[in-house]
Amino acid sequence: MTKLFLIGLIFISSGASSQSSTCFGSTANGSLKNGVELPGKGKNYVSYSTIARLAGRTYVHSAVKTIILNSYKNLQTSMPDTVFKYAETGFEDGGKFRPHKTHQNGLSVDFMTPVVNDKGVSVHLPTSPFNKFGYNIEFDSSGWFEEYRIDYNALASHIVELHKESKRLGFDLWRVIFDPELQPNLFTTKHAEYLKQNIQFSKKPSWVRHDEHYHVDFKIPCK
């Protein structure tokens, strides 16, 4: 009896985890059904905080999860020596996600800005409770914070992969929010034309700077 019960639990659990998500409303006023959690780490990426994951702050729409993981997998081939880190996403059921004004329906994701150290090696931007999990970091106008320098090629490559994977699944990116003062550096990379033709970037400064992270809103139909 116990064995059959355990098998039943496994079956139910696996069935629930394979369900597709449904988003409702907008990123600023919405909710999410069957949200899925992003993995804590992969071969070329990590979460910004184990504490935040345990607090349930890394859930997204199931399609968004597929897009993100496929993008990281593609980057393993195109940029094998580059590492990435994702940040805040949302709650399993969506809804208000303080201190953010959006992130309510599973379609908003923050990614920490890719960086290299003073030796030019790709490393993770440090994120801990002592710097508000990275959100308290401020880059200067040259793209430096202490010994870390923004890797604009990696940032551009990631955005391109997110867009390509979104389109491949029949979706799109709605917008990318990144500090307008630093944006021009993205258009000096090899992906400049692709970004100009396919990505809608924020033109005005947001209520927070968005230099240590970039915010991506995915365009997926919601009820």
C-alpha positions as CSV (number, residue, x, y, z in Angstrom):
1,M,0.0,0.0,0.0
2,T,2.8,2.4,0.9
3,K,4.6,1.6,-2.3
4,L,1.5,2.3,-4.4
5,F,0.9,5.5,-2.5
6,L,4.4,6.8,-3.2
7,I,4.1,5.9,-6.9
8,G,0.9,7.8,-7.0
9,L,2.5,10.8,-5.5
10,I,5.3,10.7,-8.0
11,F,2.8,10.4,-10.9
12,I,0.8,13.3,-9.6
13,S,3.8,15.5,-9.0
14,S,5.3,14.8,-12.5
15,G,2.0,15.5,-14.1
16,A,1.5,18.8,-12.3
17,S,5.0,20.0,-13.2
18,S,4.4,19.4,-16.9
19,Q,1.3,21.6,-17.0
20,S,1.4,24.7,-19.1
21,S,1.1,28.1,-17.3
22,T,-1.7,30.6,-17.9
23,C,-1.1,34.3,-17.4
24,F,-3.8,36.8,-16.6
25,G,-3.9,40.6,-17.0
26,S,-0.7,42.6,-17.5
27,T,2.8,42.6,-16.0
28,A,1.8,45.5,-13.8
29,N,-1.7,44.1,-12.8
30,G,-2.0,40.4,-13.2
31,S,-1.6,36.9,-11.9
32,L,-0.3,33.4,-13.0
33,K,-1.6,29.9,-12.9
34,N,0.7,26.9,-12.8
35,G,3.8,29.0,-12.5
36,V,7.1,27.1,-12.7
37,E,10.4,27.6,-10.9
38,L,13.6,28.3,-12.7
39,P,16.5,25.9,-11.8
40,G,19.0,27.1,-9.3
41,K,21.9,26.7,-11.7
42,G,23.0,25.2,-15.0
43,K,26.3,24.7,-16.9
44,N,26.6,28.4,-17.7
45,Y,24.1,30.2,-15.4
46,V,23.1,30.5,-11.7
47,S,20.4,32.1,-9.7
48,Y,21.1,35.4,-8.0
49,S,20.1,34.0,-4.6
50,T,19.4,30.7,-2.9
51,I,17.5,32.7,-0.2
52,A,15.3,34.3,-2.8
53,R,14.5,30.9,-4.5
54,L,13.5,29.5,-1.1
55,A,11.3,32.5,-0.7
56,G,9.5,31.6,-4.0
57,R,10.8,34.6,-5.9
58,T,12.0,32.8,-9.1
59,Y,8.7,31.5,-10.7
60,V,7.8,32.3,-14.3
61,H,5.3,31.3,-17.1
62,S,6.2,27.8,-18.4
63,A,6.9,29.2,-21.9
64,V,9.3,31.8,-20.4
65,K,11.2,29.0,-18.6
66,T,11.6,27.1,-21.9
67,I,12.8,30.2,-23.7
68,I,15.3,31.1,-20.9
69,L,16.8,27.6,-20.6
70,N,17.0,27.1,-24.4
71,S,18.8,30.5,-24.7
72,Y,21.3,29.5,-22.1
73,K,21.9,26.2,-23.9
74,N,22.5,28.0,-27.1
75,L,25.0,30.4,-25.4
76,Q,27.0,27.3,-24.2
77,T,27.9,26.8,-27.8
78,S,28.3,30.3,-29.0
79,M,30.0,31.7,-25.9
80,P,31.4,28.7,-24.0
81,D,33.6,30.7,-21.6
82,T,30.8,33.2,-20.6
83,V,28.6,32.8,-17.5
84,F,25.2,34.4,-16.8
85,K,23.0,35.0,-13.8
86,Y,19.3,35.6,-13.6
87,A,17.6,37.6,-10.9
88,E,14.0,38.4,-9.8
89,T,11.1,36.9,-11.7
90,G,7.9,36.5,-9.7
91,F,5.7,34.4,-7.4
92,E,4.2,31.0,-8.3
93,D,0.7,32.6,-8.5
94,G,1.9,36.0,-9.7
95,G,0.4,39.1,-8.1
96,K,2.1,42.0,-6.4
97,F,5.9,41.5,-6.2
98,R,7.4,44.2,-4.1
99,P,9.5,46.3,-4.6
100,H,8.8,45.8,-8.3
101,K,6.0,47.6,-10.1
102,T,5.6,44.7,-12.6
103,H,6.6,41.0,-12.4
104,Q,2.9,40.1,-11.7
105,N,2.0,37.6,-14.4
106,G,5.1,35.5,-15.0
107,L,6.3,37.3,-18.1
108,S,8.8,39.7,-16.5
109,V,12.4,38.6,-15.7
110,D,15.4,40.4,-14.4
111,F,18.9,39.3,-15.5
112,M,22.0,40.5,-13.8
113,T,24.3,42.3,-16.2
114,P,27.1,40.0,-17.5
115,V,30.6,41.2,-16.5
116,V,34.3,40.4,-16.8
117,N,36.9,41.0,-14.2
118,D,40.0,43.2,-14.5
119,K,41.7,40.2,-16.3
120,G,39.0,40.0,-18.9
121,V,37.5,36.7,-17.5
122,S,33.8,36.2,-17.5
123,V,32.5,36.1,-13.8
124,H,29.3,36.5,-12.0
125,L,28.4,39.9,-10.6
126,P,28.4,39.5,-6.8
127,T,24.9,39.2,-5.3
128,S,24.2,38.9,-1.6
129,P,22.0,40.5,1.2
130,F,24.8,43.0,1.7
131,N,24.3,44.6,-1.7
132,K,20.5,44.0,-1.9
133,F,21.2,40.8,-3.9
134,G,23.1,42.9,-6.5
135,Y,20.4,45.5,-7.0
136,N,22.4,48.1,-5.0
137,I,25.4,47.9,-7.4
138,E,26.0,51.1,-9.5
139,F,28.2,51.1,-12.6
140,D,29.9,54.3,-13.7
141,S,29.5,55.8,-17.1
142,S,32.4,53.7,-18.4
143,G,30.6,50.5,-17.4
144,W,32.8,49.7,-14.4
145,F,32.0,48.8,-10.8
146,E,35.0,48.1,-8.7
147,E,36.9,45.3,-10.6
148,Y,33.9,44.4,-12.8
149,R,33.3,45.7,-16.3
150,I,30.1,45.2,-18.2
151,D,30.4,42.6,-21.0
152,Y,28.2,44.3,-23.6
153,N,28.8,41.5,-26.2
154,A,27.5,38.9,-23.7
155,L,24.6,41.1,-22.8
156,A,23.6,41.7,-26.5
157,S,24.1,38.0,-27.3
158,H,21.8,37.0,-24.5
159,I,19.1,39.4,-25.6
160,V,19.4,38.1,-29.2
161,E,19.0,34.5,-28.0
162,L,16.0,35.3,-25.9
163,H,14.3,36.9,-28.9
164,K,15.2,34.1,-31.3
165,E,13.9,31.5,-28.9
166,S,10.8,33.5,-28.3
167,K,10.1,33.7,-32.0
168,R,10.8,30.0,-32.5
169,L,8.1,29.1,-30.0
170,G,5.7,31.6,-31.6
171,F,6.1,34.4,-29.1
172,D,8.1,37.6,-28.9
173,L,9.8,40.1,-26.6
174,W,7.7,43.1,-25.6
175,R,10.5,45.3,-24.3
176,V,13.9,45.4,-22.7
177,I,14.6,47.9,-19.9
178,F,18.3,48.8,-19.6
179,D,19.9,52.1,-18.5
180,P,19.5,54.5,-21.5
181,E,22.9,56.1,-20.8
182,L,24.6,52.7,-21.2
183,Q,22.5,51.4,-24.1
184,P,24.6,52.9,-26.9
185,N,27.4,50.4,-26.0
186,L,25.1,47.6,-27.1
187,F,25.0,49.0,-30.5
188,T,28.8,48.8,-30.9
189,T,28.6,45.0,-30.7
190,K,28.3,42.5,-33.6
191,H,24.6,42.3,-32.8
192,A,23.9,46.0,-33.3
193,E,21.7,45.6,-36.4
194,Y,19.8,42.7,-35.0
195,L,19.0,44.7,-31.9
196,K,18.0,47.8,-33.9
197,Q,15.6,45.8,-36.0
198,N,14.1,43.5,-33.5
199,I,14.3,44.7,-29.9
200,Q,12.3,47.5,-28.3
201,F,14.5,49.1,-25.7
202,S,13.3,51.6,-23.0
203,K,14.0,55.1,-24.1
204,K,13.4,56.9,-20.8
205,P,15.1,56.3,-17.4
206,S,13.0,54.0,-15.2
207,W,12.2,54.5,-11.5
208,V,15.4,52.5,-10.8
209,R,18.4,52.8,-13.0
210,H,18.6,49.2,-14.5
211,D,22.4,49.2,-15.0
212,E,23.3,46.2,-12.7
213,H,20.4,44.3,-14.3
214,Y,18.3,44.4,-17.4
215,H,14.5,43.7,-17.3
216,V,12.9,41.7,-20.0
217,D,9.1,41.5,-20.6
218,F,8.0,38.6,-22.8
219,K,5.1,38.9,-25.2
220,I,2.9,35.8,-24.6
221,P,-0.9,35.9,-24.8
222,C,-2.7,36.2,-21.5
223,K,-6.3,35.9,-20.4
